[in-house]
Amino acid sequence: MNKLSQNDMEHLVDLVQRGEITANEANVMKVKMARFVIVTKLDANLRSVLNAAVKSGELGHKKKDGHKPEVYFHPNFEHLANEERNLAEKRAFEAIAGVLGTGR
């Protein structure tokens, strides 16, 4: 999973604390800086902020599809989001196979 560096997180927090951006803008910037974010659970307010960014074209979004997780991503890095979703699906299938005893 793609995560932000400590410096990037501190930069976003600093911008919010100085009043240069809102917390909602920081959340959108966080996704853009990380290139993609795999989603399992989201607060309703955060989901609406990210969906508004999708509608405005700032972010891309792919819904959960079978065992592929939901993802928000920077539009220029859709290929990375697709790759991570495929890896997550593969890990899920391997876990299921392991439980069923059909693994290696």
N, C-alpha and C positions, 0 to 999 in steps of 0.2 A: 504494500500500500504506500502511496506517495504522501509524505509528510513535509511540513514546512520546517525550516531550520529555526533554531532558537532566535537568531538575529532577525529573521523575517517576522516571527511572531511578536518580538519586542517592538519592531518598527510599526506594525499595525496597531499595537496597544498604545504606543506613543502618539500616533496620529489621532487616535480616538480621544486620548486624554487631553491633547492640545486643542481638541475641537475642530480639527481640520477635516475629519470625515466622521460619519455616523457609524454606529455599531453595525447597522445593516450594510453600509458600503464596505466596511471592513470584512464582513463575511463573504461578500462577493469577491473582494480583492484576494481573500484567502484562497478561494477556489481557483482564481486565475493564476495566483503565484504558485500554487501546488500543481497546477496543470489539470488535475482531476481529483475528485473526492468520491470515494465509494460510500454509499449511504445505506445504513441499516435502519436507523431511527432518526427522525428529525422533529424538533419542536415545530408546531404549526406556524408560528410567526416566522421562523427561519425558512421553512419550506416556502411560504408565500413570498419572502424576499428573494429567494433563489429562483422561484418560478417567474417572478417579475423580471429578473435579469435575463432569464431565458427568452421571455417575450420581447424584450428590448434588443436581443441579439448579443448581449454581453457574454452569456454563457450558453453552453449546449446541455442537453439533458437526454438521458436514455432511461426508460422505465425498466423495472425489474422484468426479466423475461425468463421464465423457468427458474433455473438455478443461477442465472446471471444476475448480479445485483444491480440495483439502481445506481446511477452515476450522474454527477454534474461535472462539467469539464469546460476548460478554455477552448473556444472554437478551433483554434489552431492545433490542438492536441487531441483531437477525437481518436486518432489512431492509438494513442497511449491508453486512453480510456477503454477502447475496445479490447486491447491486449490484456489489460488488467481484469476486465470482465470475463474474458475467456479463461484466464488463469484461475479466477475464483470459481468458475463453473467446473473446471477440471479438478480442483481441490475438493469440491463438493461431491463429485462423482467418485473420487478416490476414497473419500470418507465413507460414503454409502457402501461402496464395494468392500471396504474394510470391515464394516459392521456386519454385512451379510456374509462375510467369509469368502467372497469371491475374488479378493485381492491377490496380490502376488505372494 
